[in-house]
Amino acid sequence: MKKGYIYRGKHLVNWDIKLKTAVSDLEVIAKEENGSLWYIRYPVKDSEQSVVIATTRPETMLGDVAVAVNPIDSRYQDLIGKFLILPLVGREIPIIADDYVDMEFGTGCVKITPAHDFNDYAIAKRHNLPILNIMTLDGHINAAAPLKYQALERFNARKQIIADLEDSGFLIEVKPHKLMVPYCERTGIIIEPMLTDQWFMHIQELAQKGLEVVKKGDVRFVPDNWRTIYNQWLEKIQDWCLSRQLWWGHRIPAYYDEAGKVYVARNLDEAKRQAKTDKLTQDDDVLDTWFSSGLWCFSALGWPNKTPELKAFLPSNVLVTGFDIIFFWVARMVMLTTEFTDKVPFKDVYITGLIQDTHGNKMSKSKGNIIDPLDLIDGISLDDLVTKRTQNLINPKQAESIAKQTKKDYPDGFPAFGADALRFTFLTLATHGRELRFDVKRIESSRNFCNKLWNASRFVLLHTESHKEFIGKAAELTVIDKWIITLLSQVIHDVDFAYATYRFDIAAQKLYEFVWNEYCDWYLEFAKVNLNSQDLNLRIAAINTLLQVLECSLRLLHPIMPFITEELWQVIAPLCSKQKTQSIMLAAYPTVDEFVTKPLDEVIISEDKKDSVGYQVNSIKLLKEIITSVRNLRAEMNIAPTIKPPLIIEIKSEANSLHKTELSDFIAYIKALAKVSEIKIVTSLDDDSVPIAVLGNIRLMLKVEINPVAEKIRLNKEIAKIKNELDKIKLKLDNPTFLERAPQDLVVRDTNRVEELTATLNGFMRQLDKLSE
């Protein structure tokens, strides 16, 4: 106030007649409704002429002070400056000309009621018209109106006025009309524009500061598109109505003496010293909630004193919030903090999407579709869920439909999913989208992930118990061990990048894929083979890699799934000699160089040397493809799990010579995981009549009897699938625009894929030809 930003004045504001308080523009929700357009005749004074106005709110005509026409509207040129007789009231009002009037709407004549319409208020200011309020703060007609209508509720007054207009011959016609009706977001009451004394803030100068810090990059929005929304709002901002007529909140620090003079002070004693009197009354209004909360960034840290907290925590690193309060809160904090401390409140503003229900509706107590996170964590029965959703409704009539929908959506209520599963689910949902649709099946998937991690830990503990003497011993890592450690380093790198860019959904995806797909589904199976080996080195390397990778995975997952990781880590960590802390919360967060000494991208890319980890990654990729292909062959040929047929692997002499070396190292893994009795590597298959899986230059065959008809059907399906994929890729590669704009590595990848698919297709075609002979 002392800076001149805050002032008191009589202005038109959004008024909630239920709460009897002003509300922010941002708390007003406009809803399209079917309404009416009433055409009313206004007689011209001392004339047989009349003008007809069209209005959606006939009750406000009691406060009309003019009728406006467009200055270029030829229909009314001769009437500008003349006076009309206001029907039912008898007051004389002028006809004025204003560019605001839309000649195409209604009759081109607009009644001006400045105390009850924001646009009319602006016109009245331009033309120096009187402003006549005809409504009380609780929505009834006041004493400024004719006696007949005084004390009528606003919509009852509308009915009476329409009836009287019709009886008096002033109502010409009524037409259906769609219109936007303003409702208060909190109470659901139709907002009434009301002329009241309020406290306002000159906001343009502060808004400019808010725009400047974002332009300079001192405050950054993530995703960046919200920066545009923020800028557009501040560029069009109007003076801020700060006062609210509520019982709660910070009371406005303004005090009045008996003569009505106002004193602004920090407290009553200071105000008394200014006024030199004890007879002061504090203003009854309170500050807008968003003004008070806008001060939070620095007031909570001891401002205006230069406290250590203020120095340490202002600005903070990041504010996490929803897009629906960018204007309510974020912009207020930026403007006020910058003004009072010359610092920004935070460096990054991470905007999350809003969680919607399973049908895509915003969650709301009034809709009865809110889900309490504790109910998902601890579980809740259907009956208790229905009771919880239908109690304390604003409209009790909705209880039956809410109960019916709840029973349909969640017929069994919610089982206890646990906090970790819920946290992981919301991380997977944290895309940069505007809305996030909740689906209970996502939590089921996350709970399964928790179970997978638990079972994998049990497996590791079971084997460490029987191999205690191997823990901590040095051993040469196998290709399998090097592969999983390299993937672990890669996932650490990927998760770090995802966190840095606020892509928590990608972080969750990377962790899920590594732990479930690579570690649990593949490495644990490979490790079983090594643990059952007669080779001591293989067993030592396997047991220590199992422990090392699991312990690190728990630390990676801990920020997301704190409870299960803490419990498992308490058992796993003591087996890893380097971990000495008492809690996983105190353990060091994993880093890439914890396992890989070379730059990670160099390690992954390298493929030219046998000892390169990148080479190992590609080798395991081939191993996994062979095992998967053999499993698919078994399923297609309906081979029982107990039957272990021989596997023939064809590697032509012109193929990559490394494949033969690789496969000789992988014999034990293929036999165990693909369930084959023996493996033979040849340069040419001696029988093309049985089903064959093709992997580029490698062909796989299980030595069993087959059904030729069924095999032809299978081959034709595979050929059709490959041709479809080839057509899609070739369509891109034949497009000059794609070749010009796409990253080179993407073009190379697609080109290589075409070669692989072509080789596979040729192999299938040869098999089909052989069967047709």
N, C-alpha and C positions, 0 to 999 in steps of 0.2 A: 504494500500500500504506500509506503514512504517513497518508493521508487516511481510511483505514479502509474503502475501497471493496473492496479485494481481500483475500481470506481463503483459507485452505487447509482442506479438509474432505473427509470420506469421503461421497461421494454416488453415486447411480446415474447413469451416463452412457451415451450411445451408444458402443459399442465395436466397432472394426473388428479382427477377430482376425487379419487378414492383415497390416495395417500395425502392429497392436498399439498403437493410439492411440485416444484419445477423438476423436469427430467431432461437429460441430455438428448441431443439429436440422435446420438448413437444408441440410445435405449428405446428409440421409437421404431417399431416394425410396421412397415406399410403392407397391407394385405388387399389384394384385388377382390372386390365384392360386387354383386349385382345391386345397383341402386336406382335412383330416379333422377330425372332432370325436370324441374318444375319451371314452366314458362309463366312469368308474372307480368302483368301490364302496370306500368308506372305512368300516370297522367302527366302531361306537360302543363305547367302552371299557366293559367289564363289562356288556355288553348283547347281545341277539340282533339289535338294530337295526343298520342301516347307512344312510349317506347316499351318494348318487351325485353325483359332480361331472362336469362336461363340460369338457374342455380341448383346446386345439389344440397344446399343447407338453408332452406327457407326460414328457419327459426332465427338466423342471424340478421335477417332484414330489419329487425327492430333496431339494430345498431348501424344501419347504412348511413353514410355521410355524403355519398356522391354516386353517380353512375358514370362509368368511363367508356369512351369509344376510341377507336383508332383514329388518329388525326388525318389519315388519308382515306378513310372510309367515306365514300361519296354519299352513302345513305343518310348519314347523320351530320353532314357539314353544317347545315343551317340550324342545328339544335345545340351545337357546342356553345357553352356560356349561358344557356337558358336553365330554368329550374324545373324540377319535378316535384310532385306531391307524393311523399312516401305512403303507400297504401297501409291501412290499418293504424297508422301513426299520425299522418297529417302533417308531418314536418317537411319543410322545403329543403331539397338537396340539389346541388348543381350538376350539370352535365359537363364533364371535363374530357380533354383529349390526352391520351397517353399511348406511347408505342408498345407498351406491354400487352395491350388488348389484341387477342387473336380474332381477326375478322371472320374466320371460318368456324369458330366454336360457337354453338348456340345461335344467338341472333347478332353477335358482334357487339352487344352491350353487356357490360360487366358491372354488377353492383359492388360498391367499395365499402367494406366493413373492416376498417383497419384494426380494431381491437380484437378481431376473431379470425384473422387470416394473415399469414406472413407476407404474401405478395401484396395484399391490400395495404398492409402496414407500410411497405416500402413506397407504394404509390402515394399514400397520404403524406409521407415525409417529403416527397418531391413536390407536392402541390400545396403543402402547408394546410392540410385539411384537419379538422378536429378529430379526436379519437374518442369514441363513445363505447364504453364497456357496458354491456347489458346482461352480464352473467356473474353470479356469485362464485366463490372458490369451490363450492361443492356442486356446481353444475346446474343451478337454478336461475331463473330470470330475476333480475334485480329491480330496484326502484326506478332505474333510468328508463324502463319500458312502460308502456301503457298499463294501467292498473289491472286490466283483465288478465294479463299474462304474468304478472308478478308472482313469484314463488312457485311457478310451474317448473317441473324438472325439464331439462332441455329437450328431450325427445317427446315428452307429453306436450310441451309448448309447440313443437313442430306440428303435431297432429291438430292442435287447436287453430294454429295459424293457417294451415292448409284449408281447414274447414271454413274459416272465416273469409279467406281469399275467394274460395269457391262461391260462398253465399253472396259476397259483395260484387261478384263478376270480374274480379281481378285475375283469377287463375285461368289462363288460356288453355293449357294442355299439360299433360304429364307423359314423359317418354322414358322407357327403360334406358339405363345408362350404367356402364361398368366404370367403377372409380376405385382409386387407391385410398383406403381408410387407414389412418395412423393409430396404432395400438401401442400401449406401454408394454414393454417386454416383460416387466415384472408382474404387473397386475392383470394384464389382459383387458384393461379399460380403454375405450376410445379416447385418445388425447384431445384436449381442448386447447387451442391457442388462447393464451390469457395474458392480459396486460397487467403486470405486477411489478412492484419494487423489488429489485434483485441486485446482487453484487456481481460485477463482471470484471473480466481481465482483458486488457488490450493485449492481443496475442500475436499480432503480426511480426513484431520485432523478435519475439522468442521463437516463432515459427521459422524465421530466417536463419536463426542460429541452429535450429534442429535440422534444417535442410543442408546447411554448410558442413556440419560434421559428417554427415553421410556422404556428401559429395567428395570430401577430402579422403574418405575411407577410414576415418577415425572410428566410425560405427559401421559395421558390415552386416547385411542381412543374408541369411542362409535359409532357403534358397534365395537367390538374388532377385527374383521377380517381385518379391514383396517390397523391395526398395522403391520400385515404381509406384506401388499403391501408397506407400508411406509419403512419398514426395507429392503425389497428386492431392492427397488430403491436406497436407500442410500448405500447399500453394493456394488452396481455396478456403482456408480456414477463416472463420468469423470469430468475433469476440466471444470469449468463453464465459458462460453463466456459471459462476462458482457456488452460488448459494442454494441450499436445499432446506425445505421446511420440514425437517425430520427431528426425531427425538434423539437420534444417535449420530455420532460423528464429532469432528473438531468444531467447537463453537467459534463463530467468526469473532476475531479479537477487535471488535469495534464497540465503543461505549458512547452513550448519549447522555447529555446533561438535560436539565429540565426544559431548556430552550430548544432542544433537538439538535444541538451542535454535536458532531461526531468526533471522537478521539480514537486514534488507532494506537494500541499499545500491546506489549507482550503479556501484561497481566493487569488486574484491576488497580493495584497500587500505583503502577506506572501511569495508568490513565488518570487516576486521581491527582497525581502530581502535575500532569499536563493541564487538567481542567481546573485545578485549584478548588475543587469541591468534592465532597463525599457522596453527593447525590447523583450517582451515575447508574445507568441501566445498560447491561450488555445486550447486544443484538441477539435475538432468539434463533436466527438462522445458523445452520452448520455448513461447513465446507463440503463441496462435492467430494464423494469418496475418492474419485480418481485424482483430485488435487492433493488430498492427504497422502494417498499411496504414491503419488508422483514424487514426493519428498523423501521416500523411503531410502533411496540409494545412498544418501549422505546423512540424513537425520539420524538413522539407526547407528551410524558410526561416530556419533559424538559431535557432529557439526552444530554450531559454528566454531567450536574449539578445534584446534589443530591436533587431533588425537593420533596416537600410533595406528589405531584401526583405520582411520580415514586415509592415512598415508599408505597403509599396506593393502587395503582392499578397494580403493577407488582409483581408477576404474577396475571393475571385476572383469573376468575373462569373457563370460558368456551368460546371456539371459535365455532361458528356454521357456517359450510361451506359445500360446495358440494365436492363429491369425485373427481371431475375432476380437482380440484386445490390443491390436497394434495401435489403434487410435485412442482407445480408452486409457491404456497404461504406458505402452512403450514410448509413444511420442511425448507424453507428458513427462516421463522420467528423463528423456533426452533433453527436452527444452529446459526443465527446471534445474536439473543437475548442472548443465552447461552454464546456465545463468548465474547460479549461486556459488559454484566451485571452480568454474573455468576448466572443468574436466568433463569428459563423457562418462556416463554411468557404467557402461560396459562396452567391450570391443566388438563382440559378436552377438547378434540376435538370431537364435535358432528357432525358426517357426515350425511348429509341429502341425500335423493335420488334426482334425477333430474326429474323435471316435464316434462312429454311428452304430446303430443297432444292426441286426442281421438283415433288415429290410432296407437299409440305407437312410433311415430317419435319424435326425438329431436326437440324442438321448436327453430326456426331460422328465422331471418328476410329474408334471401335469399329464404327460403321455403315458406314464407308467412303464417306460421301457428302459429305465436306468438299471445297470447291473453293478452291484456293490462288489468291488474287488475282493473283499474279505469272504464273500459268498463263493467266489471261485477258488479261493485259497483253501478255505475250511470245508466247503460243501454246504448245500442247503437243500431241503426237501421241496417238492413242488408246492405243497400246501403252505409252507412258510414263505416261499418265494412269492406266491400269489398274495398272501396277506401283506407282505412287505411292500408290494407294488401298488396295492389298492388302498392303503391307509393314508389319511391326511390329504386326500385329493382336493384340488380347488373345485373341481366339478365331480361330485360323488356319483353322478349318473354314468360316468365313464368306467366305473369299477367293473361292471359285468363284461364289457368288451375287452378291457385290459386283462382280466382273468382268463377269458377265452383265448386271447392271443398268446398269453404266457403258457398256457397248457399245450397249445399247438406247437410253440417254438421249443419249449423245454419240458417235455412230458415227464421226465424223470428228475426234474430239478437239476442241480449241479453236483457232481461228485467232488471230492476234495482233490484239486489239481496241485495244490502246493504253491508257495510263493515263487519258487525258481521257474516253474513252468509258465506262470503268468508273466513274470518279468521277461523271459525269453520270447514269449509270444508277442509282447508289445514291442520288443526290439525288432522282430521280423516285420512288424506292421509299420515301422517308422520310415516309410518312404517319404519322398518329398511331395507327395500328393496333398491335395486340399482336404480330402475326406478319407478316413480309414474305416472300412466296414468290419465290424467285429463278427467273428465266427467261432463258435465254441470248438469246432473241429480243429482250429489252429492250436488251441490249448492242448487238445488231446495229443496232437503231434509233438508238441513241446514236452508234454509229460512222458511220452514214449522216448524222447531224446534223453530225458533225465534217467529213465530206466536203463537205456542203452549204456550210458556213462557208468551207472552203478554196476551193471553186470560186467562191463569191461574191467572195472576196477577189481571186482571179485575174482575174475579170471586171472588178472595179474597177481593179485595177492595169493591166490591158490598156488600158482607156480613159483612165486618167490619163496613161499613156505617150504616147498619141496626142493628148492635150489638155493638155499640160504648161503651156501658156501661160494656161490658164483657172484654174489652181489658186490659190486665195487671192484671186481677184478678186471684187469686190462685184457682186451681181446681185439683182434683185427675185425673191423666191421665188415659185414657181408654186403653184397649189392642191395639186399632187401633193407638192411638197417640204414645204409646211406640214403636210400630212396626216401624212407619215412622221415628221416631227420631233415632232409632237404625240403620236403613238403612242409614240415613243421616251420622251418625258417621262412618259407614263402608265405604261409598263413599268418605268421607274426607280422611280416611286412605288409600284407594285404589288410590286416585288421588295424594296424597302426594308421595306414592311409585312410581307411574307412572312418576311423574316429576323427582324424584330422579334418576330414571333409564333411563330417556330420552325416555320414551314410551308415547309420546304425543297423539298418536292414541288411546292408552288404556285409557288415562285420558279423552279424548273426549267421548269414548264409555261409560265409567262408568257414566259420567255426563248426557249423553243423556238418558241412560237406567233409571237412577234414576228419572230425572225430567219428562221425557215423560211417561215412563211405570209405575213407582211406585207412584210418587207424583200426576201427572195429571190424569192418567187413573184409578188409584185405590184409592189413599187416598182422592182425592177431591170428589169422588163418595161416599166413606164411610163417609166423613165429612158432606155431604149433609144430610145423614140420621141422624147424631147426631145433626146437626143444626136445623132440623125439629122435634127433640125430645121434649117431655114435661119435660125431666130431665134437670134441670138447669146446673148441673155439666157437663153433656155431651156437652152442647152448649158452655159453657165457655172454656172447655178443647179444643174443636174443633177449635174455633176461634183463640185462642192463639197459638195452634200448627200450624194451617195454616199460620199464620203470621211468626212465628219463623222459620219454615222450609223454607218458600219462601225467607225470608230475607237472611238466610244463603246460600241458593242456588244461590242467586244473587251474593254474595261475592265469592262463589266458581267459578262461571262462568265469573266473571269480567275480569281476565287476558286474557281470550279467546274472550269474546264478550263485549268489554268495553262500547259501546254506549248504547245499549238497557238496559244493567244492570244498568248503571248510571241513566238513565231516570226513570226506574221502582223503583230503590232504593230510589230516591229522594221522592217518594210518600210512599213507604212501610216503610222505616226506621223510619220516625217520629212516626209511630204507635208502634214501638218497643222501649221501654224506655231506653234500654241499649245502643242504638246507638246515639251518640251525635255529631259525626263529620259532616262536611258540604258536604263531597263527599265520595262516595264509595271507591275512590282511597286511602283515608286516614283511612278507617275503617280497623280493624284488620282482617287478613285472618283467616278463620275458622280453628279450631283445634279439634281433636277428643275429648279431655276432656272438650270441651265447653258444651257437652251434656251428656257424659258418664263418670262416676267417676271410674268405675272398668276398668281393662285392657280390651280392646275391644275383644280380642280373647276369653277371659273367658266369657264375656257377650254373645257372639254369640254361643259358644259351649254349654253353660249350658242349660239343658232341663229337669232337674229333679224337679224343684220347680215351683209352680204356679206364683210366683212373678219374676221369671227369665225372663229377656228380650229375651234371646235366645228362651225360650219357646214361647213367644209371636210371635217371627218371624216365628216359625214353625206352630203356630196356624193360622196365617194369610195366610200362604202358603196353608193350608188345606182349608180355607175359599175361597180363590181365585180359587182353583181347583174345588170346588163344584159349584161356580157361573159359571165358564167357562164351566164345564160339562153340567150344566142345560141349558146354552145358546146354546151349541152345540146340545143338545137334541131338543130344541125348533126349531132350524134351520132344523135338519134332519126330524122332524115331521111336518115341515111347519106350525108351530103355529103362528098365527098373533100376532103382538106386543100388540094389544089391549086385547087379551085373557090372563087371568092369571089363569092357572090351579093349582090345589093343588100339592104339592111336598111331596113325601113319601121318607124318608131317613131310610135305613136299617142299623143298627149297631148291629152286632151279639154280643151275650153276652161275647164270648171269645175275642172280639176286645178290643183295648186299651180303658179303662174306661174313660180316659180323653176326648175322642172324644165327649161323650155325654154332658159333662160339657161345652166343647168348643162350640158345636153347639147350645146349649141353649143360650149362650151369643151372638151368631151370627144370630139369627132368623131375626131380623129387617133388617140386611144388606142383607141377602139372599133374603128375600121377595122383597126388593126394587130393588136390582141390577139384580136378576134373573127373576123378574116379575112373581112371583107366589102369589096365593091368601092366602095360608096357608101352614104350614109345620108340618108334623107329623113324629116323630122319633119312629121307631119300631125295634123289634129284628128279624122280619121275614116278607118279602113281601108276601102279599096274592095273588098276581097276577103276574106271570112271562111272560105273553103273550104280554105285552106292552114293548116298548124300555126302556132299563135300561142302565145307565152309571155306570161303575164300577171304584172305586178308592180304590184299595187294598181291605180292609175289609169293605169298605162302598159301598153301592149300592143306586143309585138314580133313582126314577121313577116319571114321571109326569102322573097324573091320567087322561088320555084321551083315546079316541078310536083310534086304529091304523090299518094300512093295513099290514096283516101278511106277504104278499109277499115282500113288500118294506122293512119290518123290517128284514127279513131273508137276503136280499141283504146287508143291512147295517151291520148286525152282521158278516157276512162272510168277509166283507172288514176290519172290526175292528180286527177280529181274524187273518187274513193274515198279517196285519200290525204289530200286537203284536208278532206273531211268527217270523217274519223277524227280529225284534229288538232283540228278545230272542236268535235267532241263532247267531247273531253277537256278543252279549255279552258272550254267552257260548263258542264261538270259542276262545275268549281271555282267559276266565277262565280255559279252558281245555289245554291251552298252558303252559307248565312248565316254559318256558323262561319268559313269561309275569309275572307269579306269583313270579318268583325269582327276577326280575328286577324292577317291577312296585312299586311305593310307596304304603305302606300298606293302607292308606286311600282311594286310588283309587280302590284297590281290594275289600275293604269293601263296597265302594259305589256301585260297579258293582254287588257284591253278593246280596246286599239289593235290587238293582233294579231288579234282576232276581226274587226274592221273590214277589216283588210288581207286576211285569208283569205276573207272574204265577197265582197269585190270581185273577188278572183282567181277564186273559184268561179263567180261570175256570168259572168265573161268566158269561162271554159271552157264553161259551159252554153250560152252564146250560140253559141260555135263548134260545139258538138255539134248544136245545133238547126239551124244553117246547113247542116251536112253531111247532115242527115237529110231536108232538104227535097227 
